[in-house]
């Protein structure tokens, strides 16, 4: 047994999926394989029960699908023909992004990149299968690093930073045409952040995919900044900040004074304790069809509750919300925000109108 060793370090016959070696391994490891199958059975049963409950409550779940996958993954091991690998099954190029807002040396992800010629010749069967499997678990999928579909940053394997690389394009239109043929509604959100060029925008808009707007990115001091709410299009997801950002309060505390000053002036508040509520209101009152804020922002929490810091591997995805913070006061706060900015569902609007008509003139507001 190989325990936790990556498949690239396995004995050659297992690494290259020799049929006899795999059959022997299935026999020797039968109990362990069955244990993993059972664990997966339990997970999927629990998840599908959760999803059924969400459907009952008219809640849709958004999933995340990364552009790239790990070298040490079952996909690369089982289907090396899908990726740019050499004869020793090492990547020839790895994924990343050049220097940007998050990192001066870029982000070197180290993931293998796709052999787009093969994917095109197979009518993107792997992508169709991947998206289909994801949509069995969620209702909508956010495609992380959407710009990679138009062109991906290829860094030579072995480099220690992502500074040196090359943008290489792929058959993006053909891919999304095939996805739309299989999934006509194309329930996809394009994570269109970072280095966004005209070809990325053309791909997003050509398939009518909603993009993302992050309010925290808008306070450079330029009123023409596309991340300010008065520039948001209707067809987008607007966020105070995503999982890759600091919390609203954490962002404010760590920002330059010029950014804080512009933020206060734009959002019209004075007390730093009010920044999270002010940012939520700005996103909610925008014309963006979808408004999103992390629960940390509704709670006014600081940088200690940040979920992820791009370009780092330690200390991420550790924060957990305690159940007792989901109070009736918080529920009222969120519902009032949805009411004020017309973000209630049709059913909730009807219920509110009925309540309002029944209590008109008594000076009481609904909760």
WOQUI-V972988 format. One record per residue. N is the residue number from 1. RES is the residue in one letter. PSI is psi in radians with two decimals (* if undefined). OMEGA is omega in degrees with one decimal (* if undefined). D_LAST is the distance of its C-alpha to the last C-alpha in whole Angstrom. Layout:
# WOQUI-V972988
{{N | RES | PSI | OMEGA | D_LAST} {N | RES | PSI | OMEGA | D_LAST}}
This chain:
# WOQUI-V972988
{{1 | X | 2.55 | -175.1 | 59} {2 | X | -0.04 | 179.9 | 57} {3 | X | -2.11 | -174.5 | 54} {4 | X | 0.21 | 179.3 | 52} {5 | X | 2.40 | 177.2 | 55} {6 | X | 2.68 | -175.5 | 54} {7 | X | -0.44 | 179.3 | 56} {8 | X | -0.30 | 178.7 | 58} {9 | X | 0.09 | -179.5 | 59} {10 | X | 2.87 | 172.5 | 60} {11 | X | 2.59 | -171.4 | 64} {12 | X | -0.73 | -176.5 | 65} {13 | X | -0.61 | 176.5 | 65} {14 | X | -0.68 | 179.7 | 61} {15 | X | -0.71 | -177.8 | 60} {16 | X | 0.15 | 174.1 | 62} {17 | X | 0.80 | 173.4 | 61} {18 | X | 2.29 | -173.0 | 64} {19 | X | -0.84 | -177.8 | 64} {20 | X | -0.72 | 179.8 | 66} {21 | X | -0.68 | 178.7 | 65} {22 | X | -0.70 | 178.8 | 61} {23 | X | -0.72 | 177.3 | 63} {24 | X | -0.73 | -179.2 | 64} {25 | X | -0.68 | 178.1 | 61} {26 | X | -0.65 | 179.8 | 59} {27 | X | -0.84 | -177.3 | 61} {28 | X | -0.66 | -173.5 | 61} {29 | X | 0.37 | -174.5 | 58} {30 | X | -0.78 | -178.1 | 57} {31 | X | -0.74 | -179.6 | 55} {32 | X | -0.68 | 177.9 | 53} {33 | X | -0.76 | 179.4 | 52} {34 | X | -0.66 | 178.6 | 51} {35 | X | -0.78 | 179.6 | 49} {36 | X | -0.68 | 177.2 | 47} {37 | X | -0.72 | -179.3 | 47} {38 | X | -0.72 | 177.2 | 45} {39 | X | -0.71 | 178.0 | 42} {40 | X | -0.68 | 176.5 | 42} {41 | X | -0.80 | 179.5 | 41} {42 | X | -0.76 | -179.5 | 39} {43 | X | -0.89 | -176.3 | 37} {44 | X | -0.61 | 177.5 | 37} {45 | X | -0.78 | 179.6 | 36} {46 | X | -0.76 | -177.8 | 33} {47 | X | -0.77 | -178.2 | 32} {48 | X | -0.51 | 172.4 | 32} {49 | X | -0.75 | 177.4 | 30} {50 | X | -0.77 | -179.5 | 27} {51 | X | -0.69 | 177.8 | 27} {52 | X | -0.69 | 177.3 | 27} {53 | X | -0.71 | 178.3 | 24} {54 | X | -0.75 | 178.0 | 23} {55 | X | -0.74 | 178.7 | 24} {56 | X | -0.64 | -179.1 | 23} {57 | X | 0.13 | 179.2 | 19} {58 | X | 0.70 | 176.2 | 20} {59 | X | 2.25 | 176.8 | 20} {60 | X | 2.53 | -178.0 | 23} {61 | X | 2.29 | 175.9 | 25} {62 | X | 2.23 | 176.8 | 27} {63 | X | 2.91 | -179.5 | 31} {64 | X | 2.29 | 176.7 | 33} {65 | X | 1.95 | -178.2 | 37} {66 | X | 2.65 | 177.6 | 39} {67 | X | -0.75 | -178.6 | 42} {68 | X | 2.88 | 176.0 | 44} {69 | X | 2.91 | -174.5 | 45} {70 | X | 2.55 | 172.4 | 47} {71 | X | -0.73 | 179.9 | 51} {72 | X | 1.13 | -179.3 | 50} {73 | X | 2.79 | 178.5 | 49} {74 | X | -0.56 | -178.9 | 50} {75 | X | -0.83 | -178.0 | 49} {76 | X | -0.67 | 178.3 | 52} {77 | X | -0.80 | -176.2 | 54} {78 | X | -0.54 | -175.2 | 54} {79 | X | 1.12 | 179.3 | 54} {80 | X | -0.34 | 179.7 | 56} {81 | X | -0.26 | -179.1 | 57} {82 | X | -0.18 | -168.5 | 54} {83 | X | 2.83 | 177.9 | 54} {84 | X | 1.59 | -178.6 | 56} {85 | X | 2.69 | 175.9 | 58} {86 | X | -3.02 | -175.8 | 62} {87 | X | -0.33 | 177.4 | 65} {88 | X | 0.17 | -179.6 | 64} {89 | X | 0.44 | 171.0 | 60} {90 | X | 2.57 | 178.5 | 59} {91 | X | 2.54 | 171.2 | 57} {92 | X | -0.57 | 174.1 | 59} {93 | X | 2.67 | 176.6 | 56} {94 | X | 2.80 | -174.1 | 52} {95 | X | 2.78 | 175.5 | 49} {96 | X | -2.96 | 172.9 | 47} {97 | X | 2.59 | 178.5 | 46} {98 | X | 3.01 | 179.1 | 48} {99 | X | 2.39 | -177.7 | 47} {100 | X | -2.85 | -179.2 | 44} {101 | X | -0.63 | -172.8 | 41} {102 | X | -0.49 | -172.0 | 40} {103 | X | 2.30 | -179.2 | 44} {104 | X | -0.38 | 179.1 | 47} {105 | X | 0.20 | -176.6 | 49} {106 | X | -3.05 | 176.9 | 47} {107 | X | 2.05 | 178.2 | 46} {108 | X | 1.73 | -176.7 | 48} {109 | X | -0.58 | 177.6 | 46} {110 | X | 0.09 | -178.6 | 50} {111 | X | 2.55 | 175.3 | 49} {112 | X | 2.67 | 180.0 | 51} {113 | X | 2.93 | -168.6 | 51} {114 | X | 2.52 | 169.8 | 52} {115 | X | 1.55 | -172.5 | 55} {116 | X | -0.50 | 177.8 | 54} {117 | X | -0.73 | 178.6 | 57} {118 | X | -0.79 | -178.9 | 57} {119 | X | -0.71 | 178.8 | 53} {120 | X | -0.74 | -178.5 | 54} {121 | X | -0.44 | -179.5 | 57} {122 | X | 0.19 | -177.7 | 55} {123 | X | 0.58 | 173.3 | 52} {124 | X | 0.63 | -176.4 | 50} {125 | X | -0.62 | 179.8 | 50} {126 | X | -0.72 | 179.3 | 48} {127 | X | -0.72 | 177.8 | 45} {128 | X | -0.76 | 179.2 | 44} {129 | X | -0.71 | -178.5 | 45} {130 | X | -0.84 | 179.9 | 42} {131 | X | -0.69 | 179.3 | 40} {132 | X | -0.75 | 178.8 | 40} {133 | X | -0.66 | 179.3 | 40} {134 | X | -0.70 | -178.1 | 37} {135 | X | -0.17 | 170.5 | 35} {136 | X | -0.36 | -176.2 | 35} {137 | X | -0.46 | -176.5 | 33} {138 | X | 3.03 | -178.3 | 30} {139 | X | -0.46 | -177.9 | 29} {140 | X | 2.60 | -175.0 | 30} {141 | X | 2.23 | 171.3 | 32} {142 | X | 2.07 | 177.9 | 32} {143 | X | 1.84 | -179.9 | 36} {144 | X | 2.52 | -179.7 | 37} {145 | X | 0.89 | -178.1 | 39} {146 | X | -0.57 | -177.1 | 39} {147 | X | -0.38 | 178.9 | 42} {148 | X | -0.42 | 178.6 | 45} {149 | X | -0.58 | 176.6 | 45} {150 | X | -0.81 | 176.0 | 46} {151 | X | 2.35 | -177.8 | 48} {152 | X | 2.57 | 179.1 | 48} {153 | X | 1.93 | -178.0 | 50} {154 | X | 2.00 | 178.4 | 53} {155 | X | 2.27 | 178.6 | 54} {156 | X | 2.36 | -179.6 | 57} {157 | X | 2.28 | -179.6 | 57} {158 | X | -0.33 | 176.0 | 58} {159 | X | 2.60 | -176.9 | 57} {160 | X | -0.22 | 173.4 | 55} {161 | X | 3.00 | -180.0 | 52} {162 | X | 0.26 | -177.3 | 51} {163 | X | -0.79 | -179.1 | 53} {164 | X | 2.13 | 179.6 | 56} {165 | X | -3.02 | -177.8 | 55} {166 | X | 2.37 | 174.1 | 55} {167 | X | 2.13 | 178.6 | 52} {168 | X | 2.20 | -175.6 | 53} {169 | X | 2.83 | 178.6 | 52} {170 | X | -3.13 | -177.8 | 51} {171 | X | 1.12 | -171.7 | 51} {172 | X | -0.79 | -177.9 | 47} {173 | X | -0.74 | 179.0 | 47} {174 | X | -0.70 | 179.2 | 49} {175 | X | -0.89 | -176.0 | 47} {176 | X | -0.45 | 172.8 | 44} {177 | X | -0.73 | 179.2 | 46} {178 | X | -0.68 | 177.4 | 47} {179 | X | -0.72 | 179.9 | 43} {180 | X | -0.58 | 177.6 | 42} {181 | X | -0.63 | -179.3 | 44} {182 | X | -0.51 | -179.1 | 43} {183 | X | 1.42 | -171.2 | 39} {184 | X | -0.60 | -179.9 | 39} {185 | X | -0.33 | -179.2 | 35} {186 | X | 1.15 | -176.0 | 36} {187 | X | 1.26 | -172.2 | 33} {188 | X | 2.43 | 170.0 | 34} {189 | X | 2.28 | 179.0 | 32} {190 | X | 2.00 | 174.1 | 35} {191 | X | 1.57 | -172.6 | 35} {192 | X | 0.94 | 179.7 | 37} {193 | X | 2.86 | 179.4 | 37} {194 | X | -2.49 | -178.2 | 40} {195 | X | 1.67 | -176.4 | 43} {196 | X | 2.07 | -177.7 | 42} {197 | X | 3.07 | -174.9 | 45} {198 | X | -0.60 | -179.1 | 46} {199 | X | -0.58 | 177.3 | 46} {200 | X | -0.79 | 178.7 | 43} {201 | X | -0.69 | 179.6 | 41} {202 | X | -0.67 | 178.5 | 43} {203 | X | -0.82 | 179.3 | 43} {204 | X | -0.88 | -175.3 | 39} {205 | X | -0.56 | -179.7 | 39} {206 | X | -0.54 | 178.4 | 42} {207 | X | 0.22 | 174.7 | 40} {208 | X | 0.80 | 178.8 | 37} {209 | X | 2.36 | 175.2 | 35} {210 | X | 2.44 | 175.6 | 32} {211 | X | -2.86 | -176.8 | 32} {212 | X | 2.51 | 173.2 | 31} {213 | X | 2.23 | -178.1 | 30} {214 | X | 1.97 | -175.8 | 29} {215 | X | -0.67 | -178.6 | 28} {216 | X | -0.46 | -178.8 | 30} {217 | X | -0.11 | -168.4 | 33} {218 | X | -0.02 | -169.1 | 32} {219 | X | 0.72 | 176.4 | 33} {220 | X | -0.30 | -176.8 | 37} {221 | X | -0.10 | -179.4 | 37} {222 | X | 1.99 | 180.0 | 38} {223 | X | -0.27 | 179.2 | 36} {224 | X | 0.07 | -179.1 | 37} {225 | X | 2.23 | -176.7 | 36} {226 | X | -0.29 | -178.2 | 35} {227 | X | 0.01 | 173.8 | 32} {228 | X | 2.43 | -171.7 | 30} {229 | X | -0.50 | -178.5 | 27} {230 | X | -0.06 | 175.4 | 29} {231 | X | -0.03 | -174.7 | 32} {232 | X | 2.41 | 170.5 | 29} {233 | X | 2.89 | 177.8 | 30} {234 | X | -0.75 | -172.5 | 28} {235 | X | 1.29 | 177.9 | 30} {236 | X | 2.90 | 170.9 | 29} {237 | X | 2.10 | -179.6 | 26} {238 | X | 2.32 | -175.9 | 25} {239 | X | 2.54 | 164.1 | 25} {240 | X | -0.76 | 174.9 | 24} {241 | X | 2.67 | 179.0 | 27} {242 | X | -3.04 | 179.1 | 28} {243 | X | -0.33 | 178.8 | 29} {244 | X | -0.15 | -179.3 | 33} {245 | X | 2.88 | 168.6 | 31} {246 | X | 2.94 | 170.2 | 30} {247 | X | 2.87 | 180.0 | 27} {248 | X | -0.81 | 180.0 | 25} {249 | X | -0.72 | 178.2 | 26} {250 | X | -0.71 | 177.6 | 29} {251 | X | -0.80 | -177.9 | 31} {252 | X | -0.79 | -178.2 | 30} {253 | X | -0.56 | -176.0 | 32} {254 | X | -0.06 | -173.9 | 35} {255 | X | 2.87 | 173.6 | 35} {256 | X | 2.68 | -179.8 | 38} {257 | X | -0.61 | 178.7 | 37} {258 | X | -0.64 | 177.6 | 38} {259 | X | -0.72 | 178.9 | 35} {260 | X | -0.71 | -179.0 | 33} {261 | X | -0.78 | 178.6 | 34} {262 | X | -0.67 | 178.0 | 33} {263 | X | -0.81 | -179.6 | 30} {264 | X | -0.73 | -178.6 | 29} {265 | X | -0.77 | -177.2 | 30} {266 | X | -0.74 | -175.9 | 29} {267 | X | -0.12 | 173.5 | 25} {268 | X | 1.08 | 172.7 | 26} {269 | X | 2.83 | -179.2 | 25} {270 | X | -0.71 | -176.1 | 27} {271 | X | 2.22 | -179.5 | 26} {272 | X | -0.41 | 177.7 | 27} {273 | X | -0.24 | -177.0 | 24} {274 | X | 0.01 | -172.7 | 22} {275 | X | -0.72 | -177.0 | 23} {276 | X | -0.83 | 179.1 | 21} {277 | X | -0.68 | -179.5 | 18} {278 | X | -0.68 | 179.5 | 20} {279 | X | -0.69 | 177.3 | 22} {280 | X | -0.80 | -179.9 | 19} {281 | X | -0.72 | -178.8 | 18} {282 | X | -0.71 | 178.6 | 21} {283 | X | -0.76 | -176.7 | 21} {284 | X | -0.60 | -176.9 | 18} {285 | X | 0.00 | 175.5 | 19} {286 | X | 2.97 | 179.5 | 23} {287 | X | -0.05 | 179.7 | 24} {288 | X | 2.32 | -177.3 | 25} {289 | X | -0.55 | -177.4 | 24} {290 | X | 2.27 | 179.6 | 22} {291 | X | 2.30 | -173.9 | 21} {292 | X | 2.38 | 172.3 | 21} {293 | X | 2.39 | 175.4 | 20} {294 | X | 2.63 | 178.8 | 22} {295 | X | -0.50 | 178.2 | 19} {296 | X | -0.61 | 180.0 | 22} {297 | X | -0.66 | 175.1 | 20} {298 | X | -0.48 | 179.2 | 17} {299 | X | -0.10 | 178.9 | 18} {300 | X | 0.55 | -175.2 | 21} {301 | X | 2.77 | -174.4 | 24} {302 | X | -2.87 | -173.4 | 27} {303 | X | -0.39 | -179.7 | 30} {304 | X | -0.24 | -179.9 | 31} {305 | X | 0.22 | 177.3 | 28} {306 | X | 2.45 | -176.1 | 30} {307 | X | -0.81 | -171.6 | 31} {308 | X | 2.47 | 174.2 | 34} {309 | X | 1.81 | -176.8 | 36} {310 | X | 2.50 | -179.8 | 39} {311 | X | -0.03 | 177.8 | 42} {312 | X | 2.77 | -179.1 | 42} {313 | X | -0.26 | -175.5 | 42} {314 | X | 2.47 | 172.0 | 42} {315 | X | 0.11 | -179.0 | 38} {316 | X | 2.75 | 175.1 | 36} {317 | X | 0.67 | -178.8 | 33} {318 | X | -0.44 | -172.9 | 33} {319 | X | 2.42 | 176.3 | 30} {320 | X | 2.41 | 178.5 | 27} {321 | X | 2.34 | 177.1 | 24} {322 | X | 2.42 | -176.5 | 23} {323 | X | -0.54 | -173.6 | 21} {324 | X | -0.08 | 177.4 | 19} {325 | X | -0.25 | 179.8 | 18} {326 | X | 1.30 | -174.5 | 15} {327 | X | 2.92 | 176.0 | 13} {328 | X | -0.54 | 177.7 | 9} {329 | X | -0.77 | 178.0 | 9} {330 | X | -0.71 | 178.7 | 11} {331 | X | -0.77 | 178.8 | 9} {332 | X | -0.71 | -179.5 | 5} {333 | X | -0.82 | -178.2 | 8} {334 | X | -0.72 | -179.1 | 10} {335 | X | -0.69 | 178.8 | 7} {336 | X | -0.67 | 178.1 | 7} {337 | X | -0.76 | 178.4 | 11} {338 | X | -0.63 | 178.7 | 11} {339 | X | -0.84 | -176.1 | 10} {340 | X | -0.65 | -174.2 | 12} {341 | X | 0.43 | 172.1 | 15} {342 | X | 0.83 | 177.4 | 15} {343 | X | 0.37 | 173.0 | 15} {344 | X | 2.67 | 174.6 | 13} {345 | X | 2.87 | 179.1 | 16} {346 | X | -0.69 | 179.4 | 17} {347 | X | -0.76 | 179.7 | 16} {348 | X | -0.67 | 178.2 | 12} {349 | X | -0.74 | 178.6 | 13} {350 | X | -0.78 | -179.7 | 15} {351 | X | -0.71 | 179.6 | 12} {352 | X | -0.75 | 179.9 | 10} {353 | X | -0.73 | 177.9 | 13} {354 | X | -0.74 | 179.2 | 14} {355 | X | -0.77 | -177.1 | 11} {356 | X | -0.74 | 179.4 | 11} {357 | X | -0.61 | -178.9 | 15} {358 | X | -0.46 | -175.3 | 14} {359 | X | 0.25 | -177.2 | 13} {360 | X | 2.24 | 176.4 | 15} {361 | X | -0.11 | -178.3 | 16} {362 | X | -0.02 | 175.4 | 15} {363 | X | 0.15 | -178.7 | 13} {364 | X | 2.36 | 176.3 | 9} {365 | X | 2.51 | -178.6 | 7} {366 | X | 2.74 | 176.3 | 4} {367 | X | * | * | 0}}
